[in-house]
């Protein structure tokens, strides 16, 4: 899978509304056939920062290419940056799995 984590620093006046501002993009991306997950979290250390964890199916990048080529991605490229304080930072890699693994070092016993 293609695994992506991105940090978005939002302008303070938009930070509380970011989930609403990004809602159309989020919903459209989650509806893509190749999307495994697309989840926003707000930083507990910086209330103006949101972290996006996303994953797309397939090792040959068809799902990733479809995402970046989609109309909703192009719309987001125009509509989201005015709300940002800086260019988002990203880690993008391909991993040989298709779901989350268990964290064995913190296994929960029944």
Secondary structure, DSSP 8 states (H G I E B T S, - for coil): -EEEEEEEEB-GGGGGGHHHHTHHHHHHHHTSTTEEEEEEEE-SS-TTEEEEEEEES-TTSHHHHHHHHSHHHHHHHHHTGGGBSS--EEEEEE-S-SS----GGG----
